[in-house]
Amino acid sequence: MTDQLTLEHVAVNVAVETHVKPLLQAIDLRLAPGDYVCVLGTNGAGKSTLFNAITGDIPLAAGKITLAGQEISHEKPEKRARLIARVFQDPKMGTAPRMTVAENLALASRRGQRLTLASRQLRQQLPAFAQLAAQTGNGLEKALDKPTEQLSGGQRQALSLLMATLKRPELLLLDEHTAALDPKTSEAIMAVTDKLVTQEQLTCMMITHHLEDALKYGNRLIILSAGKIVADYDTKARQQLTAADLLTYFG
Amino acid sequence: MSLGVSAIGQGLLYGLVGVGLFLTFRILDFPDMTVEGTFPFGAAVAVAAITHGIHPLIATLLAMLAGMLSGLVTGLLTTKGHIPVLLAGILVMTGLFSINLRVMGRANLSLLNQPNLFNAHWLKALPPYFDSVVIGGIVALIVVACVIVFLNTQIGQGFIAAGDNPTMARSLGIDPDRQMLLGLVVGNGLIGLAGGLLAQNNGYADVNMGIGVIVIGLAAIIIGEVVFGELTLSQRLVAVVLGSILYRFVLLIVLKLGFNANDLKVISSVVLALAIMIPQIDHRLRIRKTLRNGVTLDD
């Protein structure tokens, strides 16, 4: 089977005063279509940098990234958006606060497309948006005409998730997307996430700090340390792991 | 009566400055200093074009194009030159002072005995000062309608999103730099247009006529927001034009109270400062009242 995502010897550096500090070192990673990968690592291990390298928010010092058969190593982030969707850790980062829920969804339905002077056609899409929002189970469907700044953190993150998956992405990046939520909301958002990713068989990478989540969700687990992938467990190998085993990676 | 009509006419024409500034200040969320150079640039281009025998309508369109060009320069300095937008605006504004002198050949150029949009044959039947109300009304209506339609297009929604949350916009494939360029070009185009129209209405262009224009535009926006409260985006654009008219009436009242016309700029600044502070003071008073009531109830 052809790989969905390939990272070949990917390196990212940052200049610190007079010397160069490596953030990612010769990362090699292959994801099959439908892979649902949890990414674990200490603070500063390079998890978010890895995502930033894939989305193009950080330039590569070396290496090559191929997604869905297209080399994207040097494309601008806004161009890569046609293939990649991302949900950020901060619920405020994924939505436009003064635009309504429906307006945010309408924009997300055209992710990566060239926008035109055609009407936004919001009214026609409202029934579909209401149906979609109802899946989250947190009353989002009743807030379609509300600016997103009036939503709770959980509703806002659920909206970000819907926006990321509304137009099927070739790769979904979840960047600790439940970290800023309370435990109950976090659990609810994880349930919605799992449902969306598995139902749609999306290729997904999810950064998490919850060891239980890293063992529970997805079909694969990779662990980063000091900018390198130090462990890569497939479904079978992961089943043998316990949270205590994972703790050893955190020193 | 005639002073009131004149205030409405001037308010409508300055309303275009408010709408232009609204695109950058309220939607894209940055103050664009270019406007202080763009406004007299539009005026200089329109007046110079008319004195060179160009039809006033084409001269007015040239004023708009001149404004768009200055917005483009600010945009390129910011997006390609990586100069902070506030500084880029100041640089273009300063540069335009010399360009305006070049365009007019002097500091002040009169339209005496020249045709202009406001002395068109079909407006002569109207009572005094109604010409500016009619032309200002027509232009403001067209501009506000076009901006509302634009904001409801796919590009318009991307434009709003880029101002609201550039990170999110980029993640959806919208280039915030391109939207900034668009906002600066369109916004300054409208301000150039306002400069061209007001120069024709006043009968001259002056190299110093841009001083304080940003305050006038901001006053229109903020007075509209303070007076009309929570509105949809489309309604807010109408409120900007109405705010501009109200601002003209405030100035009129201030002058009627016997203030010196030379003090108009400081009065303008005070009016704007008050308009910005009033909602915040009101908000604090409400919080204080709520807290006080809460304490009383507990007692």
Interface residues (C-beta under 8 A of the other chain):
Chain A: T55 K76 P77 E78 K79 A81 R82 A85 R86 F88 K92 M93 G94 T95 A96 P97 R98 M99 E103 N104 A106 L107 A108 R110 R111 G112 Q113 L115 T116 L117 A118 S119 R120 M163
Chain B: F150 N152 T153 Q154 I155 G156 Q157 G158 I160 A161 D164 N165 T167 M168 A169 R170 S171 L172 G173 I174 D175
